[in-house]
Amino acid sequence: MADIDIPAHLIDLESAAWAGQQQGALTFAAADAVQAAYREHAAANPGVSRLDLEMAVKQAVRHPQSEPTA
């Protein structure tokens, strides 16, 4: 996966969704907001895959100390 510039607002959205998921309180609206943000960012940045973006953000939020996989 290529290096992807991750905007802070995506980290914030994913962090909130991850916290909600861990607490068993993730709502459809919150999950949908995160997915919409991924789609919007990928659409506005040609060459950025929505899937690669989502994977990079989740890696950064859920495993901040580990190295991204190639």
N, C-alpha and C positions, 0 to 999 in steps of 0.2 A: 504494500500500500504506500502510495506516495505521501510525502509530507503534506498535510492539510492545515491551512490556517483556520483555526477554530475561534469564532467570535465568542466573547464572554457571555453574551446572552444565551447562547446554546448550552454552554456549561451550566449556567444558572438554571435554565429550564430542565435540563437532564438531571441535575443535582436534586432539584425539588421533586421530580418524578421518581427518582431512585429512592429518595427518603420516604415518599408516600408508598412505594411498592414494598419497601422493607417493613413498614408499619402496617401493611395491609389496608392502606387507605388511599391508594392510587385511584383516581376517578377517570372515567372515560374522557372527560373534558381536558384534564391535565395531560393525559397520554396523547390525545388528539392535538393539543397545542404544541407539544414537542415534535410530533411528526409533521405538522404543518410548517414549523420553523425549519426543519430539515429540508422539506421540499422547496420552500421559498429560497433558502440559501443556495441550494444546489441549482435551482433554476436561474438565479441571478448571477451565478458564477460558472460559466461554461467550462467544461472539463472536470468539474467536481461531481463525482458520483454521489447520489443521495445515500446509497448504501455504505460507501467508503466513509463518508462524512459521519453517518450515524455510528459506525463501528469505532471511528477515531474518538468521537465524543464520549461514547460509553466507556472506552478504554481509559480515557483521561479521568472520567468521573469515578468509575468503579475500581480502577487499579492504577492510581496515580504514580506509584513508585515503580511499576513494571515497565519494561521497554515494549513499545508496540511491535507486533509481529510483522514480519516481512511478507 
